Amino acid sequence: MKVFEYGSGGSTVFFARHAGQVFSVEHDPAWHGHVGKTLAAQQLTNCHYLLRVPQSVAGVAVAAEGKHAFIDEREWEYPGMSFETYVRSIDVHPDRTFDLVLVDGRARADCIAHAISKIRPGGGT
């Protein structure tokens, strides 16, 4: 199985133990460090683990409804920040690449929109 996940943690370790390849993206540097240490301690080397921190919305494209795109649903936690690089981290992969995409992180609606074409027929979100 080939898995992509938005948001890391226990699921990252689980997938790394049971799937062939795991691609995981995290937004929080401290949590990224913690999970990365766990993966290393358990010698799980099949996980491509990315850190994509939110950026200021300055320069981020404005959606048709006048809002900035790639904003987390819990906007009060990251005011004025965009999760564009986090959301778009899946875009480097060809369509129909993944058996499973787990969206358990930030900017979930945008993540789902970018993930749909990346799922193999018969795969899931």
C-alpha positions in Angstrom: 0.0 0.0 0.0 1.0 3.6 -0.7 -0.3 6.1 1.8 -0.3 9.9 2.0 -1.4 11.6 5.2 -2.0 15.2 6.2 -1.2 15.5 9.9 1.1 13.1 11.6 1.2 11.1 14.8 0.3 7.6 15.9 -1.2 7.0 12.4 2.2 7.8 10.8 3.9 5.1 12.9 1.1 2.7 12.2 1.2 3.2 8.5 5.0 3.0 8.4 4.8 -0.4 10.1 2.1 -1.8 7.8 2.3 0.0 4.4 4.9 -0.1 1.7 5.4 3.6 1.4 4.2 6.5 3.5 4.2 10.2 2.7 3.3 12.4 5.6 3.1 16.2 6.0 3.1 18.0 9.3 2.8 21.8 10.0 4.1 21.9 13.6 7.9 21.9 14.0 7.9 20.5 17.5 5.5 17.8 16.7 7.4 17.0 13.5 10.5 16.5 15.6 8.7 14.3 18.1 7.2 12.0 15.5 10.5 12.0 13.5 12.3 10.7 16.6 9.8 8.0 17.1 10.1 6.8 13.4 13.9 6.8 13.8 13.9 5.0 17.1 11.7 2.3 15.6 13.9 2.2 12.5 10.9 2.9 10.2 12.6 4.1 7.0 9.7 3.9 4.5 8.2 7.2 5.6 8.9 10.4 3.6 8.2 12.9 6.4 7.7 16.5 5.4 7.5 19.7 7.5 5.5 22.5 5.8 4.9 25.4 8.2 2.2 27.9 7.6 3.2 31.2 5.9 1.8 34.7 6.0 -1.2 35.2 3.7 0.6 38.1 2.0 1.0 37.1 -1.6 -1.4 34.1 -1.3 -4.0 33.9 -4.1 -7.5 35.2 -3.2 -10.3 32.8 -3.8 -13.4 33.8 -5.8 -15.4 34.5 -2.7 -12.9 37.0 -1.5 -11.2 34.9 1.2 -7.6 33.8 1.1 -7.3 30.2 0.0 -5.6 27.5 2.1 -6.8 28.9 5.5 -7.3 26.4 8.3 -10.8 25.9 9.5 -9.6 26.8 13.0 -8.3 30.2 11.7 -8.1 31.7 15.2 -5.2 29.4 15.9 -3.1 30.7 13.0 -4.5 34.1 12.2 -3.2 35.6 8.9 -1.5 32.3 8.0 -1.8 30.2 4.9 -1.3 26.5 4.7 -0.7 26.5 0.9 2.6 24.7 0.9 1.2 22.1 3.3 -1.9 21.5 1.2 0.1 21.5 -2.1 2.6 19.0 -0.8 0.6 16.2 -2.5 0.7 17.9 -5.8 4.2 16.6 -6.7 2.7 13.1 -7.0 1.1 11.9 -10.2 -2.7 11.3 -10.2 -3.8 7.9 -9.0 -0.7 7.4 -6.9 -2.1 6.5 -3.5 -4.2 3.7 -2.1 -5.2 5.8 0.8 -5.1 9.5 1.7 -5.8 10.4 5.3 -6.8 14.0 6.0 -6.3 14.6 9.7 -4.5 17.9 9.8 -5.0 21.5 8.8 -7.0 23.2 6.0 -8.9 20.0 5.5 -11.3 21.1 2.8 -8.4 22.2 0.6 -6.5 19.0 1.4 -9.4 16.9 0.3 -9.7 18.9 -2.9 -6.0 18.3 -3.7 -6.2 14.6 -2.7 -9.1 13.4 -4.8 -7.2 13.0 -8.1 -4.3 11.3 -6.3 -6.3 8.3 -5.1 -6.1 5.1 -7.2 -9.4 3.6 -8.3 -10.7 1.6 -5.4 -8.7 3.6 -2.9 -10.1 5.9 -0.3 -9.9 9.0 1.8 
